[in-house]
Amino acid sequence: MRRSLTFTLPLVALLCACQPGKDANLGDAQRFYAEGQWADARIELMNLLKVEPDNIAALELMARIQVASGDGVGAAATLARIGDKNATKERADLQAEADMLRGKCRDLRDRKPDKDAAMSATLRRVRALCAHDGGDAAAAASEIAAGLADHPGDTGLQVAAARLAMLRGDLAEADRLIAAARKKDNEKFEVEMVAGAIQQRRANITAALGHYAAAEKLNPLNSGPLSAQAELLAAAKDVNALTAVVERLRRMSPQSSATAIATARLELLRGDPRAAQQQLLAARQLAGDRPSIQLLASQIAVAQGNHDIAIAELSRYLGSGARDEVAAMALADAMAAAGEPDRAVETLKPFAAQPDPSRSLLAALSRHAKAAGQSDAAAYAARAVGASPRRTANLLIQAEQALAAKDWKGAIIAYDALIEREGIKPNAMILNNLGWAHFQNGNADKAVTLLDAALKQAPENASVLDSLGWVLWSSGKDRAAARRHLAKAHRLAPENATIKAHWEAANR
């Protein structure tokens, strides 16, 4: 799909290529490109084009690397140097991808197809992605279907179809399409990016980060994997990890929209919505208006208390086809704050009609219906009394799987959803597991608070005593209390190897 944002090479890399190499040749550049050494291929091409500025094959390969790197502006400029000389379908496809990357989606969608020839798979894919970004999910699906009819088994179309399936919530279909695409030798970068996005949708943070890391290795010039990591870490509220990613983006591409968006997420997480707003304006100038930016803009507006802007941004975001329950509740809250509880109710009703709406959504709907004086407020409140058994079970399984995989961020997200969205009152073991996940994720203070609460519920539970004792001991917060808890845990469960090891470590 190659939907990553504009990439600009660091100045040092450009300076390194300023002197034409005597031995620069197209064959070496093509070999570097085939081996995935795109930075070397690009330097070789820059040297060659200083000697042979009209070399069409070199210009086309340069444009292909620029597109793959997310540099739509650079690719368009390179293709403009070729002009209309010996036009080919491959060059037209490169132009379409460059146009999409630089925000020319309306032109691409308005372009009339050749009645005598099928559209290329690339053009269908690009038009589908543009349709989705424009909020027309039906048109996006139509483009994919038409593309696969003309080009069955095309990997790029399968990957795009997988992303669209994921966005409409059909993760099983997305998995199937990605599995089929993975069997091919091409589009490996996009396969990893979409596979990561699917795992991110499941809140499997470790798996998602693994796919993004694989994508980064396949295409180190592209800022897309770092942008995806930034989005994920912002959702997980991991300020330290997000700061590290933002620094890497700044070194890679200081003036890109990817860096501006990631920085805006970081500033918002740090509690500075004004700084986030400045970064968002820069991102919009560079990347145009797309659903991810609309959602970020709404979050900034909410933080600033600007309900009108939040309503406008969230309405457009949800209008793009996103089935985002959290965003819908935020939109309803903004409408209610603006004095329009009736609109808030109408916003949430479609989500309440879906199978297994969350308890928090039903409670919000009841609250807004009551404010609007609607008679069905009590019915929604009654539905909100009991948590969904299916959603609760799925979140518990998700949390346990994350713990087993040492996916601490994923476990935190799952347990938080269980408590905040399903309204489950956490028992001692949930508090214990959530506290342990926070400790492993680097937040000992939060861990101690949760584990203290767990111990109050279960003062004789060896696992809870061990968890709290080991956190207090390892963090150095209160080693005297740590020894007491660990000694009691060992007394209650003397055969438990982990508890014994912790007790012995504290008594060396």
DRENTOR-643828 format. One record per residue (C-alpha): residue in one letter; x, y, z. Coordinates in steps of 0.1 Angstrom, whole numbers, padded with zeros to 4 digits, always signed. Example, Ala and Ser with C-alpha at 12.3 -4.5 7.8 and 13.67 -1.06 7.14 Angstrom:
BEGIN
A+0123-0045+0078
S+0137-0011+0071
***
This chain:
BEGIN
M+0000+0000+0000
R+0029+0023+0007
R+0008+0048+0027
S+0037+0061+0048
L+0043+0098+0052
T+0068+0120+0035
F+0105+0111+0041
T+0134+0134+0038
L+0170+0122+0038
P+0192+0137+0064
L+0216+0164+0051
V+0246+0142+0058
A+0233+0115+0034
L+0228+0141+0007
L+0262+0156+0011
C+0278+0122+0009
A+0263+0119-0026
C+0273+0153-0039
Q+0304+0142-0059
P+0297+0120-0089
G+0314+0087-0086
K+0335+0077-0116
D+0323+0041-0114
A+0286+0049-0107
N+0264+0027-0129
L+0228+0015-0132
G+0237-0021-0126
D+0251-0015-0092
A+0221+0006-0082
Q+0197-0022-0094
R+0217-0048-0075
F+0216-0027-0043
Y+0178-0022-0048
A+0172-0059-0053
E+0192-0067-0021
G+0172-0042-0001
Q+0201-0018+0003
W+0180+0012-0008
A+0201+0039+0008
D+0231+0026-0012
A+0210+0023-0043
R+0198+0059-0039
I+0234+0072-0035
E+0245+0053-0066
L+0216+0067-0086
M+0223+0103-0074
N+0259+0099-0085
L+0249+0084-0119
L+0223+0111-0125
K+0249+0138-0121
V+0267+0123-0150
E+0236+0111-0170
P+0207+0134-0159
D+0183+0121-0186
N+0188+0084-0179
I+0152+0072-0178
A+0159+0038-0162
A+0178+0055-0134
L+0151+0081-0129
E+0124+0054-0127
L+0144+0034-0101
M+0149+0066-0081
A+0112+0073-0082
R+0104+0037-0071
I+0127+0041-0041
Q+0112+0074-0032
V+0077+0060-0034
A+0087+0031-0012
S+0102+0055+0012
G+0070+0075+0014
D+0085+0105-0004
G+0057+0114-0027
V+0069+0149-0034
G+0104+0137-0043
A+0090+0109-0065
A+0067+0134-0084
A+0097+0157-0090
T+0118+0128-0103
L+0090+0116-0126
A+0085+0151-0139
R+0121+0150-0151
I+0112+0121-0174
G+0081+0138-0187
D+0061+0120-0213
K+0090+0102-0229
N+0081+0066-0239
A+0052+0065-0213
T+0046+0031-0197
K+0020+0016-0174
E+0047+0011-0147
R+0055+0048-0147
A+0018+0057-0146
D+0015+0034-0115
L+0045+0052-0099
Q+0028+0085-0106
A-0004+0074-0090
E+0014+0063-0058
A+0034+0095-0057
D+0001+0115-0061
M-0015+0096-0032
L+0014+0102-0010
R+0013+0139-0016
G-0024+0142-0009
K-0037+0143-0045
C-0064+0117-0038
R-0093+0137-0053
D-0075+0139-0086
L-0069+0102-0086
R-0105+0094-0078
D-0118+0118-0104
R-0096+0105-0131
K-0117+0087-0158
P-0105+0051-0165
D-0096+0039-0199
K-0127+0021-0213
D-0106-0001-0235
A-0083-0015-0208
A-0086-0027-0172
M-0071-0005-0145
S-0038-0017-0132
A-0038-0034-0098
T-0017-0005-0084
L-0042+0021-0095
R-0071+0001-0081
R-0053-0002-0048
V-0045+0035-0047
R-0080+0045-0055
A-0093+0022-0028
L-0071+0037-0002
C-0080+0072-0013
A-0117+0064-0011
H-0113+0051+0024
D-0094+0082+0035
G-0122+0102+0020
G-0147+0084+0042
D-0163+0063+0014
A-0158+0027+0027
A-0183+0014+0001
A-0163+0029-0028
A-0131+0015-0013
A-0146-0020-0012
S-0158-0016-0047
E-0124-0007-0060
I-0108-0037-0043
A-0134-0061-0056
A-0130-0047-0092
G-0092-0049-0088
L-0092-0085-0076
A-0116-0095-0104
D-0091-0081-0130
H-0060-0092-0111
P-0068-0122-0090
G-0043-0130-0063
D-0025-0096-0066
T-0006-0092-0033
G-0009-0055-0031
L-0047-0057-0035
Q-0049-0085-0009
V-0029-0064+0016
A-0052-0034+0010
A-0082-0056+0013
A-0068-0069+0046
R-0064-0034+0060
L-0100-0025+0050
A-0113-0057+0066
M-0095-0048+0098
L-0109-0013+0098
R-0145-0026+0095
G-0138-0050+0124
D-0135-0083+0105
L-0102-0095+0119
A-0107-0131+0108
E-0109-0120+0071
A-0080-0097+0076
D-0059-0126+0089
R-0069-0148+0060
L-0059-0121+0034
I-0026-0114+0051
A-0018-0152+0053
A-0025-0154+0016
A-0003-0124+0008
R+0025-0137+0030
K+0029-0167+0007
K+0041-0144-0021
D+0076-0129-0024
N+0066-0093-0029
E+0050-0066-0007
K+0066-0080+0024
F+0070-0046+0039
E+0032-0039+0036
V+0024-0074+0048
E+0043-0067+0080
M+0027-0033+0084
V-0008-0046+0081
A-0001-0076+0103
G+0011-0052+0129
A-0020-0031+0126
I-0042-0062+0130
Q-0024-0072+0162
Q-0026-0036+0174
R-0063-0037+0169
R-0063-0069+0191
A-0042-0050+0217
N-0014-0075+0213
I+0013-0049+0218
T+0043-0072+0217
A+0032-0089+0185
A+0024-0056+0169
L+0057-0041+0178
G+0074-0072+0164
H+0057-0068+0130
Y+0066-0031+0129
A+0102-0039+0137
A+0102-0065+0109
A+0088-0039+0085
E+0115-0014+0096
K+0142-0039+0089
L+0128-0045+0054
N+0126-0008+0046
P+0147+0013+0069
L+0142+0044+0048
N+0104+0044+0054
S+0091+0063+0085
G+0059+0042+0085
P+0070+0016+0111
L+0081+0043+0135
S+0048+0062+0129
A+0029+0030+0137
Q+0049+0025+0169
A+0042+0061+0179
E+0004+0056+0175
L+0005+0023+0195
L+0027+0037+0223
A+0005+0068+0226
A-0026+0046+0230
A-0007+0026+0257
K+0002+0060+0274
D+0039+0050+0274
V+0056+0084+0276
N+0092+0071+0278
A+0089+0047+0249
L+0071+0073+0228
T+0097+0099+0235
A+0124+0075+0222
V+0104+0069+0190
V+0099+0106+0184
E+0136+0112+0188
R+0143+0086+0161
L+0118+0101+0138
R+0133+0136+0143
R+0167+0122+0133
M+0153+0104+0103
S+0129+0130+0090
P+0128+0162+0110
Q+0103+0181+0087
S+0079+0153+0079
S+0043+0149+0088
A+0051+0116+0104
T+0073+0134+0129
A+0048+0162+0135
I+0020+0137+0142
A+0041+0116+0166
T+0053+0148+0184
A+0017+0159+0187
R+0008+0126+0203
L+0037+0130+0227
E+0028+0166+0237
L-0008+0156+0243
L+0003+0127+0265
R+0026+0151+0284
G-0005+0173+0291
D+0004+0202+0267
P-0025+0204+0242
R-0014+0238+0229
A+0020+0224+0218
A+0001+0194+0204
Q-0021+0217+0184
Q+0009+0234+0168
Q+0023+0201+0157
L-0011+0190+0143
L-0013+0221+0121
A+0021+0213+0107
A+0011+0177+0101
R-0021+0188+0083
Q-0002+0211+0060
L+0021+0182+0050
A-0003+0152+0050
G-0037+0167+0043
D-0068+0155+0061
R-0071+0118+0069
P-0089+0098+0096
S-0059+0094+0119
I-0053+0131+0119
Q-0090+0138+0125
L-0090+0115+0155
L-0059+0132+0169
A-0074+0166+0163
S-0105+0156+0182
Q-0084+0144+0212
I-0066+0177+0213
A-0098+0197+0210
V-0113+0177+0239
A-0082+0184+0260
Q-0087+0221+0253
G-0124+0220+0261
N-0133+0231+0225
H-0165+0211+0220
D-0174+0224+0186
I-0141+0214+0171
A-0142+0181+0188
I-0177+0174+0174
A-0166+0184+0138
E-0135+0163+0139
L-0151+0132+0155
S-0180+0134+0131
R-0157+0133+0101
Y-0136+0105+0117
L-0166+0083+0123
G-0180+0092+0089
S-0149+0076+0074
G-0164+0042+0084
A-0144+0036+0116
R-0163+0014+0141
D-0147+0031+0171
E-0168+0029+0203
V-0145+0051+0223
A-0146+0078+0197
A-0184+0076+0195
M-0186+0081+0233
A-0162+0110+0231
L-0184+0125+0203
A-0216+0120+0224
D-0200+0136+0254
A-0189+0167+0233
M-0225+0170+0220
A-0239+0168+0255
A-0214+0194+0267
A-0225+0217+0238
G-0261+0213+0250
E-0273+0187+0225
P-0281+0155+0244
D-0305+0144+0216
R-0277+0143+0191
A-0256+0124+0217
V-0282+0097+0219
E-0285+0094+0181
T-0247+0090+0179
L-0246+0061+0204
K-0278+0042+0193
P-0262+0024+0164
F-0233+0012+0186
A-0258+0000+0213
A-0276-0020+0186
Q-0244-0040+0178
P-0238-0073+0194
D-0222-0070+0229
P-0219-0032+0233
S-0197-0023+0263
R-0212-0016+0296
S-0197+0020+0296
L-0214+0027+0262
L-0248+0016+0275
A-0243+0037+0307
A-0233+0067+0286
L-0264+0062+0264
S-0286+0060+0294
R-0271+0092+0308
H-0276+0112+0276
A-0311+0098+0271
K-0321+0109+0306
A-0306+0144+0300
A-0327+0145+0267
G-0358+0135+0286
Q-0362+0103+0266
S-0383+0074+0280
D-0358+0047+0271
A-0331+0059+0294
A-0341+0034+0321
A-0340+0005+0296
Y-0304+0014+0286
A-0295+0017+0323
A-0309-0018+0329
R-0288-0032+0301
A-0257-0015+0316
V-0261-0032+0350
G-0246-0064+0338
A-0213-0067+0320
S-0213-0086+0287
P-0202-0122+0295
R-0186-0125+0261
R-0167-0093+0262
T-0156-0100+0297
A-0144-0135+0289
N-0125-0122+0258
L-0108-0095+0277
L-0097-0119+0305
I-0083-0143+0279
Q-0066-0114+0261
A-0050-0102+0294
E-0039-0137+0304
Q-0024-0144+0270
A-0006-0110+0272
L+0008-0119+0306
A+0020-0153+0294
A+0037-0136+0264
K+0052-0110+0288
D+0033-0084+0267
W+0030-0060+0297
K+0014-0032+0277
G-0011-0055+0262
A-0021-0069+0296
I-0025-0033+0310
I-0048-0023+0281
A-0069-0055+0284
Y-0073-0051+0322
D-0080-0014+0319
A-0107-0021+0293
L-0122-0047+0317
I-0124-0023+0345
E-0132+0010+0328
R-0154-0001+0299
E-0170-0032+0312
G-0173-0019+0348
I-0159-0050+0363
K-0149-0045+0400
P-0114-0059+0401
N-0108-0088+0425
A-0074-0094+0442
M-0060-0115+0413
I-0069-0089+0387
L-0053-0062+0408
N-0023-0085+0414
N-0018-0092+0377
L-0024-0056+0367
G+0001-0044+0393
W+0027-0068+0382
A+0022-0057+0345
H+0027-0021+0356
F+0059-0030+0375
Q+0073-0049+0345
N+0064-0019+0323
G+0085+0004+0345
N+0059+0020+0367
A+0067+0008+0403
D+0045+0035+0420
K+0014+0024+0401
A+0023-0012+0408
V+0025-0007+0446
T-0008+0011+0447
L-0026-0017+0429
L-0008-0044+0449
D-0017-0027+0482
A-0053-0028+0471
A-0050-0065+0462
L-0035-0073+0496
K-0064-0056+0514
Q-0087-0080+0496
A-0066-0111+0501
P-0042-0106+0530
E-0034-0144+0531
N-0028-0149+0494
A+0008-0160+0488
S+0009-0147+0452
V-0002-0112+0461
L+0022-0111+0491
D+0051-0122+0468
S+0042-0097+0441
L+0040-0067+0465
G+0071-0079+0484
W+0092-0083+0453
V+0081-0049+0438
L+0090-0032+0471
W+0123-0050+0473
S+0134-0046+0436
S+0124-0009+0435
G+0140-0002+0469
K+0109+0015+0482
D+0105-0003+0515
R+0128-0033+0520
A+0117-0040+0555
A+0081-0044+0545
A+0093-0063+0514
R+0110-0089+0537
R+0079-0093+0558
H+0057-0099+0528
L+0081-0123+0511
A+0086-0142+0543
K+0049-0146+0548
A+0044-0156+0512
H+0072-0183+0516
R+0056-0196+0548
L+0022-0199+0530
A+0036-0215+0498
P+0070-0231+0507
E+0070-0253+0475
N+0065-0224+0451
A+0099-0220+0432
T+0094-0183+0423
I+0083-0173+0458
K+0112-0192+0473
A+0137-0175+0449
H+0123-0140+0458
W+0125-0148+0495
E+0160-0161+0493
A+0172-0131+0472
A+0158-0107+0498
N+0177-0125+0526
R+0211-0129+0511
***
